[in-house]
Amino acid sequence: MTVGFFAESTPAVTRDPGPLCTVAIDVEEDFDWDYPIEGTSHSTQHLRHFGVLQSILSAYGAVPTYLVTYPVLEDEAAVRALRYQAERGACALGIQLHPWVTPPFDNVREHEASYSGNLDEGLEERKLLGLLRRFEASFGFSPQVYRAGRYGLGRHTGMILEDNGFRVDTSIAPRTDFSIEGGPDYSRVDCQPFWFGVSRHLLEVPLCRSIIGWGGELAPFLYRAMTGPNLARSRAVGILTRSRCAERVTLSPEGNDTAAMQRLVRSLVARGQGVLPVSFHSSSIHPGRNPYVRTMADLHRFYDRLSALLSFIADDVRAEFVRLDTLPERYLPPTEIAA
């Protein structure tokens, strides 16, 4: 197993000689990021501002995968816009489970319940299947890609996905420990894709987050040691990052500067990683919806970083942009790897 969540895991080996790049966007409601619990207010109004984002992605030939939550599927205007983009081949669609806004509701108001893997197995499955059925009713086909909101995998999530036709999961947040909030601990996991599944194989494509730096193989151990529960306020992490001995970087224009993302890409390519998954939240396309983009100036900086990242990946790395839902075909099946 990998971090105790997935059965029969096998490293994924790409068929392609050069790197691939995917773009996954959490298309979700506005919500209280500090305390997402059942019954809190939310809105999907920011989804009216997708035009600029879509034009930037199209300029680089990137076809994003929009991972939609239940409130988005309840927004008829948003569904019409997403259906239009999907029908013209400008996006792919998948689902993201936010349990606090997804029926059936069970009056669970604890903060830990925002991680769907903490729910009773039956309730997690009912919520996931309710989201799946609402997606099918909205778009006329079944989703192939899944992300657990807040990266909240549980011990039974993999089997639920395997039983219900999914092909790709993207729920792991490498080098991140959510246990202080009652969530999963991925601090010992890196961002390489892998296959999992008992009766059939699904591809896990983790969030593209890793620890890089001149510390080399020791960098992840140093970083984890300095971010333990007793060292949360330690200056050591800042020293590790500023010295570039061990810095945690995510391939996302949210909270990561362009130079750091370029260092991450170079490091991953040098390691031979076959895919570079870019990701961020839909709420970043309108100011004031999340901690990353609070003002119009932040929004312009966000788009600047996104454009610079896509340009670097396209022109310097010469990666091929591919849809996330087509990624399984770009990897050798586990049976061929074993042979």
ZASEZA-255629 format. One line per field, with one value per residue (C-alpha): residue in three letters; x, y, z. Coordinates in Angstrom, 3 decimals, decimal comma. Example, Ala and Ser with C-alpha at 12.3 -4.5 7.8 and 13.67 -1.06 7.14 Angstrom:
BEGIN
rest = c(ala | ser) $
c1 = c(12,300 | 13,670) $
c2 = c(-4,500 | -1,060) $
c3 = c(7,800 | 7,140) $
//
This chain:
BEGIN
rest = c(met | thr | val | gly | phe | phe | ala | glu | ser | thr | pro | ala | val | thr | arg | asp | pro | gly | pro | leu | cys | thr | val | ala | ile | asp | val | glu | glu | asp | phe | asp | trp | asp | tyr | pro | ile | glu | gly | thr | ser | his | ser | thr | gln | his | leu | arg | his | phe | gly | val | leu | gln | ser | ile | leu | ser | ala | tyr | gly | ala | val | pro | thr | tyr | leu | val | thr | tyr | pro | val | leu | glu | asp | glu | ala | ala | val | arg | ala | leu | arg | tyr | gln | ala | glu | arg | gly | ala | cys | ala | leu | gly | ile | gln | leu | his | pro | trp | val | thr | pro | pro | phe | asp | asn | val | arg | glu | his | glu | ala | ser | tyr | ser | gly | asn | leu | asp | glu | gly | leu | glu | glu | arg | lys | leu | leu | gly | leu | leu | arg | arg | phe | glu | ala | ser | phe | gly | phe | ser | pro | gln | val | tyr | arg | ala | gly | arg | tyr | gly | leu | gly | arg | his | thr | gly | met | ile | leu | glu | asp | asn | gly | phe | arg | val | asp | thr | ser | ile | ala | pro | arg | thr | asp | phe | ser | ile | glu | gly | gly | pro | asp | tyr | ser | arg | val | asp | cys | gln | pro | phe | trp | phe | gly | val | ser | arg | his | leu | leu | glu | val | pro | leu | cys | arg | ser | ile | ile | gly | trp | gly | gly | glu | leu | ala | pro | phe | leu | tyr | arg | ala | met | thr | gly | pro | asn | leu | ala | arg | ser | arg | ala | val | gly | ile | leu | thr | arg | ser | arg | cys | ala | glu | arg | val | thr | leu | ser | pro | glu | gly | asn | asp | thr | ala | ala | met | gln | arg | leu | val | arg | ser | leu | val | ala | arg | gly | gln | gly | val | leu | pro | val | ser | phe | his | ser | ser | ser | ile | his | pro | gly | arg | asn | pro | tyr | val | arg | thr | met | ala | asp | leu | his | arg | phe | tyr | asp | arg | leu | ser | ala | leu | leu | ser | phe | ile | ala | asp | asp | val | arg | ala | glu | phe | val | arg | leu | asp | thr | leu | pro | glu | arg | tyr | leu | pro | pro | thr | glu | ile | ala | ala) $
c1 = c(0,000 | 0,975 | 0,539 | -2,125 | -4,751 | -4,329 | -4,107 | -1,730 | 0,215 | 2,780 | 5,052 | 3,821 | 6,213 | 5,465 | 5,561 | 6,733 | 10,377 | 9,556 | 7,549 | 3,795 | 1,852 | -1,703 | -3,777 | -6,355 | -8,549 | -10,729 | -13,972 | -15,718 | -17,920 | -16,578 | -16,305 | -14,640 | -11,210 | -10,504 | -13,656 | -15,521 | -18,399 | -21,880 | -24,357 | -21,946 | -22,908 | -21,311 | -21,540 | -20,574 | -20,744 | -17,012 | -17,544 | -18,855 | -15,229 | -13,730 | -13,137 | -9,621 | -8,445 | -9,749 | -8,077 | -4,692 | -4,870 | -5,998 | -3,072 | -0,688 | -2,815 | -3,593 | -6,936 | -7,782 | -9,674 | -12,311 | -13,007 | -16,484 | -18,181 | -21,874 | -22,805 | -21,310 | -23,589 | -26,536 | -25,641 | -27,440 | -25,475 | -22,161 | -23,245 | -24,256 | -20,897 | -18,920 | -20,972 | -20,287 | -16,539 | -16,513 | -18,492 | -16,061 | -13,092 | -11,789 | -11,904 | -12,361 | -14,566 | -14,229 | -15,535 | -14,268 | -16,015 | -16,590 | -18,522 | -19,804 | -21,892 | -22,692 | -25,847 | -26,880 | -26,335 | -26,007 | -25,683 | -21,908 | -20,459 | -17,008 | -14,083 | -12,516 | -15,540 | -14,349 | -11,947 | -14,285 | -12,021 | -12,931 | -16,596 | -18,242 | -17,514 | -21,181 | -21,630 | -18,491 | -19,763 | -23,273 | -21,897 | -19,471 | -22,165 | -24,613 | -22,057 | -21,401 | -25,126 | -25,638 | -22,686 | -24,182 | -27,547 | -25,840 | -23,528 | -24,839 | -21,696 | -19,775 | -16,744 | -13,384 | -11,289 | -11,734 | -10,244 | -11,110 | -11,689 | -8,939 | -7,026 | -9,043 | -8,518 | -9,798 | -9,066 | -12,064 | -11,892 | -9,781 | -12,194 | -15,175 | -13,428 | -12,489 | -16,082 | -17,553 | -15,615 | -13,048 | -9,721 | -7,701 | -7,449 | -5,606 | -6,194 | -2,694 | -0,917 | 2,720 | 5,065 | 2,077 | 0,776 | -2,860 | -2,962 | -2,943 | -6,432 | -7,501 | -6,634 | -4,234 | -0,445 | 1,294 | 4,606 | 6,574 | 5,080 | 6,497 | 4,707 | 5,440 | 2,312 | 1,493 | -1,092 | -3,406 | -6,373 | -7,299 | -9,750 | -8,678 | -6,016 | -6,469 | -3,771 | -2,906 | -1,603 | -0,627 | -0,565 | 2,781 | 4,481 | 7,962 | 10,916 | 13,931 | 17,280 | 20,985 | 20,302 | 19,686 | 18,279 | 18,439 | 16,209 | 12,860 | 14,084 | 15,372 | 12,140 | 9,958 | 12,086 | 11,690 | 7,915 | 6,912 | 4,111 | 6,566 | 8,412 | 5,512 | 6,820 | 10,468 | 12,617 | 14,428 | 11,946 | 12,478 | 16,237 | 16,005 | 13,816 | 15,758 | 19,068 | 17,455 | 18,759 | 15,251 | 12,262 | 8,764 | 7,348 | 4,026 | 3,468 | 0,756 | 0,600 | -1,021 | 1,627 | 4,622 | 6,815 | 7,869 | 11,548 | 10,673 | 8,290 | 10,986 | 13,405 | 10,793 | 10,215 | 13,942 | 14,370 | 11,474 | 12,595 | 16,125 | 14,648 | 12,844 | 9,296 | 7,044 | 4,209 | 4,049 | 0,565 | -0,302 | -3,184 | -5,072 | -8,548 | -11,268 | -11,718 | -8,358 | -9,879 | -11,776 | -10,385 | -11,439 | -12,505 | -9,452 | -6,204 | -4,132 | -5,948 | -7,355 | -7,011 | -6,971 | -3,196 | -3,025 | -5,165 | -2,820 | 0,164 | -1,642 | -2,207 | 1,387 | 2,736 | 0,387 | 1,410 | 5,108 | 4,801 | 2,954 | 5,440 | 8,387 | 6,835 | 5,971 | 9,056 | 11,940 | 10,928 | 9,019 | 6,440 | 3,301 | 0,019 | -2,432 | -5,815 | -5,711 | -8,387 | -6,245 | -3,122 | -3,596 | -3,005 | 0,346 | 1,675 | 2,613 | 0,040 | 1,248 | 1,294 | 3,890 | 5,975 | 6,050 | 7,048) $
c2 = c(0,000 | 3,631 | 5,686 | 3,168 | 4,460 | 2,458 | -1,282 | -2,918 | 0,242 | 0,128 | 2,935 | 4,413 | 4,481 | 6,887 | 5,834 | 9,316 | 10,395 | 13,999 | 15,459 | 15,948 | 18,731 | 18,693 | 21,490 | 20,682 | 23,396 | 22,990 | 24,550 | 25,110 | 27,351 | 30,161 | 28,876 | 29,568 | 27,996 | 28,159 | 26,371 | 24,472 | 22,761 | 21,647 | 24,517 | 27,372 | 29,847 | 29,649 | 31,201 | 30,393 | 33,941 | 34,104 | 31,466 | 34,234 | 35,373 | 32,416 | 34,200 | 35,515 | 32,224 | 30,169 | 32,483 | 32,193 | 28,399 | 28,180 | 30,345 | 27,584 | 24,692 | 23,623 | 21,857 | 22,103 | 19,567 | 21,320 | 19,370 | 20,515 | 20,419 | 19,891 | 23,600 | 24,231 | 21,533 | 23,309 | 26,530 | 26,233 | 29,054 | 27,497 | 24,080 | 25,578 | 27,361 | 24,252 | 22,067 | 24,483 | 24,423 | 20,625 | 20,115 | 22,253 | 20,361 | 23,292 | 21,446 | 18,089 | 17,604 | 15,654 | 15,885 | 17,090 | 16,077 | 18,794 | 16,792 | 19,837 | 20,974 | 17,572 | 15,643 | 13,489 | 15,512 | 13,855 | 16,900 | 16,381 | 19,741 | 18,805 | 20,392 | 16,945 | 15,979 | 18,370 | 15,536 | 13,014 | 10,125 | 10,763 | 10,063 | 6,741 | 4,544 | 4,415 | 8,179 | 8,886 | 6,554 | 8,020 | 11,550 | 10,553 | 8,698 | 11,567 | 13,916 | 11,458 | 11,115 | 14,886 | 15,232 | 12,609 | 14,384 | 17,701 | 16,571 | 13,236 | 11,198 | 9,813 | 11,556 | 9,843 | 12,020 | 12,442 | 14,652 | 14,489 | 18,038 | 19,214 | 16,127 | 14,122 | 10,523 | 7,734 | 4,034 | 3,131 | 5,869 | 3,893 | 0,966 | 3,292 | 4,837 | 1,424 | 0,195 | 3,210 | 3,563 | 6,253 | 6,142 | 8,892 | 10,074 | 13,263 | 13,463 | 13,206 | 16,377 | 15,238 | 16,451 | 17,809 | 16,804 | 17,645 | 15,590 | 18,669 | 19,377 | 15,739 | 15,101 | 12,687 | 12,804 | 12,747 | 14,150 | 11,036 | 10,839 | 12,471 | 13,455 | 10,601 | 9,060 | 5,421 | 2,772 | 1,300 | -1,047 | -4,663 | -5,646 | -2,934 | -0,249 | 3,475 | 6,119 | 8,310 | 11,730 | 13,568 | 17,307 | 18,477 | 19,391 | 18,362 | 19,375 | 20,468 | 22,106 | 21,602 | 19,348 | 16,644 | 13,401 | 14,804 | 17,790 | 16,010 | 14,639 | 18,045 | 19,749 | 17,174 | 17,337 | 21,102 | 21,090 | 18,682 | 19,561 | 20,858 | 23,073 | 24,773 | 28,234 | 27,403 | 29,721 | 26,688 | 26,199 | 29,765 | 29,279 | 26,044 | 27,742 | 31,008 | 29,158 | 26,808 | 23,869 | 22,396 | 24,291 | 22,962 | 24,175 | 23,493 | 23,763 | 26,360 | 30,144 | 30,312 | 31,200 | 30,138 | 32,585 | 31,924 | 31,264 | 28,662 | 26,872 | 26,832 | 25,271 | 22,627 | 21,811 | 21,510 | 19,227 | 16,961 | 16,736 | 15,867 | 13,067 | 11,732 | 12,503 | 12,164 | 14,523 | 18,088 | 18,688 | 22,392 | 23,124 | 25,913 | 26,955 | 28,636 | 31,182 | 32,703 | 34,221 | 36,892 | 38,949 | 38,310 | 34,691 | 32,968 | 33,776 | 33,808 | 36,534 | 39,267 | 42,339 | 43,247 | 43,595 | 40,021 | 38,890 | 40,461 | 38,858 | 35,504 | 35,673 | 36,855 | 33,839 | 31,458 | 32,796 | 32,710 | 29,121 | 27,907 | 29,714 | 28,104 | 24,640 | 25,078 | 26,916 | 25,923 | 22,438 | 21,719 | 19,638 | 18,477 | 19,680 | 16,801 | 16,298 | 14,724 | 12,173 | 10,894 | 10,437 | 6,680 | 5,965 | 7,742 | 5,275 | 1,625 | -0,694 | -2,299 | -5,723 | -4,475 | -2,903 | -6,192 | -8,064) $
c3 = c(0,000 | -0,461 | 2,741 | 3,767 | 1,335 | -1,875 | -2,390 | -4,868 | -5,742 | -8,560 | -9,841 | -13,128 | -16,083 | -18,916 | -22,575 | -23,626 | -23,954 | -23,033 | -20,144 | -20,206 | -18,478 | -17,144 | -15,631 | -12,930 | -11,420 | -8,336 | -9,568 | -6,282 | -4,194 | -2,020 | 1,527 | 4,857 | 4,375 | 8,110 | 9,230 | 6,471 | 8,244 | 7,288 | 7,160 | 6,420 | 3,688 | 0,262 | -3,198 | -6,792 | -8,181 | -8,971 | -11,686 | -13,967 | -14,440 | -16,317 | -19,638 | -18,975 | -17,502 | -20,416 | -22,939 | -21,195 | -21,079 | -24,706 | -25,826 | -24,697 | -25,924 | -22,359 | -21,917 | -18,209 | -16,157 | -14,060 | -10,856 | -9,843 | -6,441 | -5,680 | -5,358 | -8,809 | -10,225 | -8,599 | -10,441 | -13,793 | -15,426 | -14,394 | -15,705 | -19,062 | -19,380 | -18,439 | -20,787 | -23,638 | -22,995 | -22,710 | -25,920 | -27,891 | -26,469 | -24,425 | -21,084 | -19,411 | -16,361 | -13,135 | -9,580 | -6,218 | -3,010 | -0,415 | 2,207 | 4,085 | 1,064 | -0,489 | 0,435 | 2,124 | 5,285 | 8,662 | 10,933 | 11,160 | 12,182 | 13,411 | 11,560 | 11,024 | 8,887 | 6,152 | 5,283 | 3,650 | 4,602 | 8,249 | 7,580 | 8,212 | 5,171 | 4,210 | 4,453 | 2,414 | -0,313 | -0,303 | -0,643 | -3,394 | -5,328 | -4,848 | -6,366 | -9,204 | -10,030 | -9,984 | -12,384 | -14,719 | -14,681 | -15,486 | -18,292 | -19,595 | -18,952 | -15,983 | -14,479 | -14,871 | -12,535 | -8,773 | -6,098 | -2,414 | -1,205 | 1,145 | -0,071 | 2,448 | 1,378 | 3,586 | 3,899 | 1,727 | -0,918 | -3,362 | -3,415 | -3,901 | -6,917 | -8,263 | -7,984 | -9,777 | -13,006 | -12,195 | -14,018 | -12,288 | -8,695 | -7,753 | -4,001 | -2,519 | -1,367 | -1,095 | 1,657 | 3,612 | 7,020 | 7,796 | 10,993 | 13,262 | 11,815 | 11,923 | 8,270 | 6,553 | 6,727 | 3,327 | 4,591 | 3,578 | 0,075 | -3,043 | -6,238 | -8,650 | -10,236 | -9,515 | -10,351 | -7,727 | -7,579 | -6,897 | -9,653 | -12,122 | -12,264 | -11,615 | -11,975 | -8,993 | -10,069 | -6,874 | -6,465 | -7,886 | -4,616 | -3,606 | -1,482 | -3,484 | -2,751 | -2,403 | 0,575 | -2,024 | -0,666 | 2,867 | 1,993 | 2,619 | 5,957 | 7,063 | 6,075 | 7,829 | 10,958 | 11,125 | 10,589 | 13,321 | 15,754 | 18,351 | 15,850 | 14,090 | 15,003 | 14,434 | 12,330 | 10,967 | 8,115 | 6,941 | 7,064 | 5,064 | 2,454 | 2,133 | 1,871 | -0,692 | 1,249 | 1,471 | 0,104 | -0,401 | -3,711 | -5,423 | -9,161 | -8,677 | -9,156 | -5,713 | -3,142 | -5,261 | -7,147 | -10,725 | -9,968 | -7,329 | -9,685 | -12,368 | -9,865 | -9,059 | -12,735 | -13,422 | -10,424 | -11,427 | -15,045 | -13,890 | -11,766 | -14,817 | -13,701 | -16,737 | -15,827 | -14,475 | -13,014 | -12,591 | -10,224 | -8,457 | -7,271 | -9,311 | -6,519 | -7,477 | -10,630 | -8,656 | -5,743 | -2,170 | -2,491 | -1,003 | 0,855 | -2,349 | -4,294 | -2,071 | -4,326 | -8,022 | -7,763 | -6,427 | -9,373 | -11,909 | -10,172 | -10,194 | -13,950 | -14,490 | -12,592 | -14,408 | -17,838 | -16,938 | -15,707 | -18,801 | -21,038 | -19,237 | -19,476 | -23,151 | -24,442 | -22,152 | -21,033 | -24,266 | -22,452 | -24,208 | -22,681 | -22,259 | -20,624 | -17,187 | -18,105 | -21,016 | -18,904 | -18,210 | -21,911 | -21,721 | -19,109 | -19,425 | -17,841 | -14,605 | -16,298 | -18,801 | -16,029 | -14,131 | -17,281) $
//
